[in-house]
Amino acid sequence: MCAWRRLPGPGRLLLADSCSSRGCRPMARGYACVDDGIPGVLSAYARIFMAAVSRLGLLLLLALWMMVTVVPPGSGEGGWQQSGLGTAAVMEEERCTVERRAHLTYSEFIQHYAFLKPVILQGLTDNSRFRTLCSRENLLASFGDNIVRLSTANTYSYQKVDLPFQEYVEQLLHPQDPTSLGNDTLYFFGDNNFTEWAPLFQHYSPPPFRLLGTTPAYSFGVAGAGSGVPFHWHGPGFSEVIYGRKRWFLYPPEKTPEFHPNKTTLAWLQKIYPFLAPSDRPLECTIRAGEVLYFPDRWWHATLNLDTSVFISTFLG
């Protein structure tokens, strides 16, 4: 039998789980077990107590694990809020229909894509330094007081609103309300003051491909989950995701998509997209951090941010 005894001296505790006539085997600080002939029922209670302590320890470990793995608002990748909070309907496509090409050569780009179709480029540049500078903490520290110009998230972006970048991030950068119209949704993309943002842009490495007779120009943006710009077209360009995910929908110039210019991309995805015939579906794919989408001249395209996203486009004007 095993008896539990407290050892003399302050803090001198020993916990034993097995004893014999020669003594006890210590397990941790607590009580000592000595062969005193204690009735078996007390020994049974001791075993039950130890089992309960063991289970409580596991529960405590589980609670601690949950505390460190649950991501609070604003603490996602780079400190930017990731998907969730009412954006459950925002998902990636079932199948990406845009080619992904790693380490594409310039001759391959010109021959197969530049004037013909979109392509997702991988492994052409290393923007890890730029990505670090685009964390929430770093952007607010460097540009929080800068006045930025916001556009409405509709096809023509008529309305412009100026406010400090920090105010935009802290008060307006939230998941898209599916019921909001495009002209009620403010979106930070483009309209960058290149002098003020030059310390950031100088660290960006754009894709190395150029088209004859064009000049590259940057447009930088930060937008909430579920936001995006409905269908529109312009000249060719590249768009890289720095943080988050951005889903793209693209049609060739000769195929005008069915959409309302003042409805958001999220509303289009929920109300129109499910009823399109397979032949009327756009090319589509979700671009992840570090990937670059190229779109040719005059291709229709709409975008939808699946997370709070940081991104930069290089327009070839």
C-alpha positions in Angstrom: 0.0 0.0 0.0 1.1 3.6 -0.5 0.7 6.5 2.0 1.1 10.2 1.0 3.2 12.3 3.3 4.5 15.8 3.1 8.3 16.0 3.4 9.7 18.3 6.1 11.2 21.7 5.1 9.7 24.6 3.1 8.9 23.7 -0.4 10.4 20.3 0.0 7.7 18.4 -1.7 7.9 15.1 -3.6 5.2 13.2 -5.6 5.6 9.5 -6.0 3.4 7.2 -8.1 4.9 3.8 -7.2 6.3 2.4 -4.0 7.6 -0.8 -2.7 9.1 -2.0 0.5 12.3 -0.2 -0.5 10.7 3.2 -0.9 9.0 5.4 -3.6 9.9 6.6 -7.1 9.6 10.4 -7.2 7.7 11.9 -10.1 7.4 15.7 -9.3 7.3 18.0 -6.4 4.3 17.2 -4.1 4.0 14.4 -1.6 6.0 11.3 -0.7 4.5 7.8 -0.8 5.6 5.4 1.9 4.5 1.8 2.4 2.4 2.3 5.6 -0.3 -0.2 4.9 -3.0 2.4 4.0 -6.2 0.7 3.0 -6.7 0.0 -0.7 -9.6 2.4 -1.0 -7.3 5.3 -0.2 -4.9 4.1 -2.8 -7.7 4.0 -5.3 -8.7 7.6 -4.4 -5.1 8.6 -4.9 -5.1 7.1 -8.4 -8.3 8.9 -9.2 -6.9 12.2 -8.0 -3.8 11.7 -10.1 -5.8 10.9 -13.2 -7.9 14.1 -12.7 -4.7 16.2 -12.4 -3.4 14.6 -15.6 -6.7 15.5 -17.4 -6.7 19.1 -16.1 -3.1 19.5 -17.3 -4.2 18.4 -20.8 -7.1 20.8 -20.7 -4.8 23.7 -19.7 -2.5 22.9 -22.5 -5.4 22.8 -24.9 -6.6 26.2 -23.6 -3.1 27.7 -24.1 -2.9 26.3 -27.6 -6.2 27.9 -28.5 -5.1 31.3 -27.1 -2.0 31.4 -29.3 -3.7 30.1 -32.4 -6.8 32.1 -32.6 -6.1 35.2 -34.8 -7.6 38.4 -33.5 -8.6 41.2 -35.8 -5.7 42.9 -37.4 -3.2 40.2 -36.6 -3.2 38.2 -39.8 -0.5 37.9 -42.4 1.6 41.1 -42.1 -0.8 42.3 -39.4 -3.6 42.6 -42.0 -7.0 41.1 -41.2 -7.6 37.9 -43.1 -10.9 36.5 -44.4 -13.9 35.9 -42.2 -16.2 38.4 -40.3 -19.1 38.1 -42.7 -17.2 37.2 -45.8 -18.0 33.5 -45.8 -19.4 33.7 -49.3 -16.1 34.9 -50.7 -14.3 31.8 -51.9 -11.7 30.8 -54.4 -12.9 29.4 -57.7 -13.4 25.7 -58.2 -10.8 25.6 -61.0 -8.3 28.2 -62.1 -8.6 28.8 -65.9 -5.6 31.1 -66.3 -2.2 29.5 -67.0 0.4 29.6 -64.3 4.0 29.8 -65.6 7.1 29.7 -63.5 10.3 31.3 -64.8 8.8 32.3 -68.2 11.3 33.8 -70.7 10.7 37.1 -72.4 10.4 35.4 -75.8 7.8 33.0 -74.5 5.9 35.9 -72.9 5.8 37.9 -76.2 5.0 34.8 -78.4 2.2 33.3 -76.3 0.7 35.9 -74.0 1.6 39.6 -74.4 -1.1 40.2 -77.1 -3.2 37.1 -76.7 -4.3 36.1 -73.2 -3.6 36.5 -69.5 -1.0 34.6 -67.6 0.1 34.2 -64.0 3.8 34.7 -63.5 5.8 33.0 -60.8 9.4 33.2 -59.7 10.5 36.2 -61.8 11.3 38.7 -59.0 12.0 38.7 -55.3 10.0 41.3 -53.4 10.5 40.0 -49.9 12.0 43.4 -48.8 9.0 45.3 -50.3 6.6 42.8 -48.6 8.2 43.5 -45.2 7.8 47.3 -45.7 4.1 46.7 -46.6 3.1 45.2 -43.3 0.4 47.0 -41.4 2.7 48.3 -38.8 5.4 49.5 -41.2 2.9 51.2 -43.6 1.2 53.0 -40.7 4.5 54.1 -39.2 5.8 55.4 -42.6 2.6 56.7 -44.3 -0.1 56.9 -41.6 -0.2 60.7 -41.8 -0.2 60.9 -45.6 -3.4 62.0 -47.3 -4.6 59.3 -49.7 -7.3 59.6 -52.3 -10.0 57.0 -52.3 -12.1 56.0 -55.3 -15.6 54.5 -55.3 -15.6 50.8 -56.2 -17.7 51.1 -59.3 -16.8 50.8 -63.0 -16.2 54.5 -63.6 -14.9 55.6 -60.1 -16.4 59.1 -60.3 -16.3 60.0 -56.6 -13.0 60.8 -54.8 -12.5 61.2 -51.1 -9.2 62.4 -49.4 -8.3 61.4 -45.9 -5.3 60.3 -43.9 -4.0 56.8 -44.6 -4.3 55.8 -41.0 -7.9 56.8 -40.8 -8.6 54.7 -43.9 -6.9 51.6 -42.4 -8.4 51.9 -38.9 -12.0 53.0 -39.8 -12.8 52.0 -43.4 -10.8 48.9 -44.1 -13.4 46.3 -43.2 -15.1 43.5 -45.0 -17.5 44.4 -47.8 -21.2 44.7 -47.1 -22.8 42.6 -49.9 -25.7 45.1 -50.0 -23.6 48.2 -50.6 -23.5 49.8 -54.1 -20.2 50.5 -55.8 -20.5 54.3 -55.3 -21.0 53.8 -51.5 -17.8 51.7 -51.2 -14.5 53.6 -50.9 -11.4 51.8 -52.1 -7.7 52.8 -51.9 -6.0 51.9 -55.2 -4.1 54.2 -57.6 -4.2 57.9 -57.3 -0.9 57.6 -55.4 1.3 60.6 -54.8 4.5 59.3 -56.3 6.7 61.7 -54.5 5.3 60.8 -51.0 5.3 57.1 -51.8 8.6 57.0 -53.5 10.5 55.6 -50.4 8.3 52.5 -50.7 8.1 52.1 -54.5 11.9 52.2 -54.8 12.0 48.8 -53.1 9.6 47.2 -55.6 10.9 45.0 -58.4 8.4 44.9 -61.2 8.2 42.0 -63.7 11.1 42.4 -66.2 8.9 42.2 -69.3 8.1 45.4 -71.3 6.0 46.1 -74.4 7.5 48.3 -77.1 6.3 51.9 -76.9 4.9 51.6 -73.4 6.0 53.3 -70.1 5.4 51.5 -66.7 3.5 53.3 -64.0 2.7 52.0 -60.5 -0.6 51.9 -58.7 -0.6 50.7 -55.1 -3.6 49.6 -53.1 -4.9 48.2 -49.8 -8.4 46.9 -49.6 -10.7 44.9 -47.3 -12.0 41.4 -47.7 -14.9 41.2 -50.2 -14.1 44.5 -51.8 -13.0 44.9 -55.4 -13.6 46.7 -58.7 -16.4 45.6 -61.1 -15.7 45.0 -64.8 -13.7 47.6 -66.7 -10.9 47.7 -69.2 -7.8 49.7 -70.1 -4.3 49.1 -71.4 -2.1 46.1 -70.6 -0.4 45.6 -67.2 0.8 43.4 -64.3 -0.8 43.1 -60.9 1.1 41.5 -58.0 -0.4 40.5 -54.6 1.8 41.4 -51.6 -0.5 40.2 -48.8 -3.8 38.4 -49.0 -5.5 36.9 -52.1 -7.2 38.5 -55.0 -9.7 36.7 -57.3 -9.8 37.8 -61.0 -12.4 37.5 -63.6 -11.4 38.2 -67.2 -13.1 38.4 -70.7 -11.4 39.1 -74.1 -12.2 42.5 -75.7 -14.8 41.1 -78.0 -16.9 39.6 -75.2 -18.6 42.2 -73.1 -19.6 40.7 -69.7 -23.0 41.0 -68.2 -22.8 43.3 -65.2 -24.2 46.5 -63.6 -21.5 49.3 -63.4 -22.7 50.4 -60.0 -22.9 46.9 -58.4 -19.9 45.5 -56.6 -18.0 42.5 -57.8 -19.2 40.6 -54.7 -22.8 41.3 -55.7 -22.1 40.2 -59.3 -20.5 37.0 -58.0 -23.6 36.2 -55.8 -26.4 37.3 -58.2 -25.2 36.9 -61.8 -22.2 34.5 -61.9 -24.1 31.4 -60.6 -26.5 31.6 -63.6 -24.0 32.1 -66.4 -23.8 29.3 -68.9 -20.5 27.5 -69.1 -19.7 29.2 -72.4 -20.3 32.6 -70.8 -18.1 32.1 -67.8 -15.0 34.3 -67.6 -11.4 33.2 -67.3 -10.8 33.3 -63.6 -8.2 32.6 -60.9 -7.1 33.6 -57.4 -3.8 35.3 -57.2 -1.8 34.7 -54.0 1.0 36.6 -52.4 4.1 36.7 -54.6 2.2 35.9 -57.8 1.8 38.4 -60.7 -1.1 38.4 -63.2 -0.6 39.8 -66.6 -3.6 41.1 -68.6 -3.4 42.2 -72.2 -4.7 45.4 -73.7 -8.4 46.0 -73.5 -9.3 42.8 -71.7 -12.3 43.2 -69.5 -11.5 42.4 -65.8 -13.1 42.5 -62.4 -11.4 41.9 -59.1 -12.4 40.6 -55.7 -10.2 40.6 -52.6 -10.7 37.4 -50.6 -8.7 38.8 -47.7 -7.6 42.2 -46.6 -5.1 42.6 -49.5 -2.1 44.7 -50.3 -1.3 44.8 -54.0 0.6 46.8 -56.6 -0.1 47.1 -60.4 2.4 48.1 -63.1 0.4 49.6 -66.0 2.0 49.7 -69.4 0.7 53.0 -70.8 
